[in-house]
Amino acid sequence: MPRSSRAPLLLVLAVILGGVATLSTLEKPNNAPSSSGSLTSSKNAESTALYCTGLTDARHHAEGHVTFINTSNSKRSLIVQVVSNTASRATKTVELAANGSLSIQPQSFASGNYFAVAVQVSGGGVVGEEVANAGLTQTPCTSAGVTDWYGAGFNTSVGSSAILNIYNPTATPAVFDASIYGPGGFSAPAPFQGMAVGAHSLMALNLGAQIVNTDNVGVHVKVLRGSIDIVGTQATNLVTSFNAGSTQVSKNIVFEKVTTVSGALAQLRVFNMSNLPADVTANVSLGSFKIAPESLTVAPYTSGVVIITPNSAIPAAGYAAVSLRSNVPVAAALATGTTAGLYLAAPVVASNQFLISDFSGKGFDAASLTNTSKHTIKVTVSVLGTSASSATLSAQLAGSTTSNILSLFSGLSTLKGQTLLITSDKASLVVSTTLPSHPAGIVVVNPLDRR
């Protein structure tokens, strides 16, 4: 080829390569899809990862352990790294038997006040749960970082603390902004902007340091570079809970097990990131009672509360299913408890795989399955044990219905001490569980899912 014809060609190639490099530089990470988890869909994977954050030392209200469960029929090797907010680190390799479980206490490996645990697994099928306060405080570990996180309902008033435990699972620093939506409006405190978390490091972000003496605080964490794993640890008086948050806002949010019993408090805490008012309607389904919808208008960039219990319009009659509908996307959390303090629970996203286990050793007060679609689905439950064999049961769940697990599967007589792997043939299943408590239903715990 003559030199005169090569020059234009080289110029074109240079432009194309420069454009590709620019696109690669500008590409932003997306929230991990719900199918990225480590349940049955990835049992044949060569390796998987789990990230767990939220546990603390004894002084900071959420001392506990991480329990790992192997849902596969093969032994797994786990490389466990513990890191604290003071940069203390430790690494240990452990073996996890087929269909077995093991627990670690991060505070026994590293010093500090807040802890994160990162695990590399030699294969798939391993899930993890953080458990604190004798099992009353629980949250699932995740399998990937996210780039957007929404947490509703935090309390920084006197006697309370709200901490965002932010772990960077990647090999490069992560940078994020945190924005606040409270009853009085929006704020973006300067110290919460452009915050950096080092590679494989943990930050404990105290909301009360900038948002003083405020109840019902909504938080949006926007990751500008990299990705993070995040769990909010809320403590009010003697009540501590993990708020796993959500990765997106929505116009439709459902809470399937909301207590209405006498003596309990139950609230839906909502925040509105839109520049338009959010007209929120809460439809309450409670046995045979006909209950008028509860309405709430949440001003732009603020938070609001829908009171479910005590409410003179809603009978004190056990568990209700509450569906929120809004004209603009909102974030929400369920707050339940008593005048002594409230637990926070994020909404459960419909999926086709869940795992529940009696981490508290007390069994469950309620455990139900909901089919959010209009079509009948097939649900399969495998009772996991320490042997390679598991009891497997199947049942049909009609569209738009909720059933107690023990009622749907007659072959199950108890959930106490049990670990169940629950799958469906469509991603329209929601699993809801509460622990034994007084009043009933105030301790809501989310199942492990495919996050």
Disulfide bonds with the S-S distance in Angstrom:
Cys52-Cys141 2.08
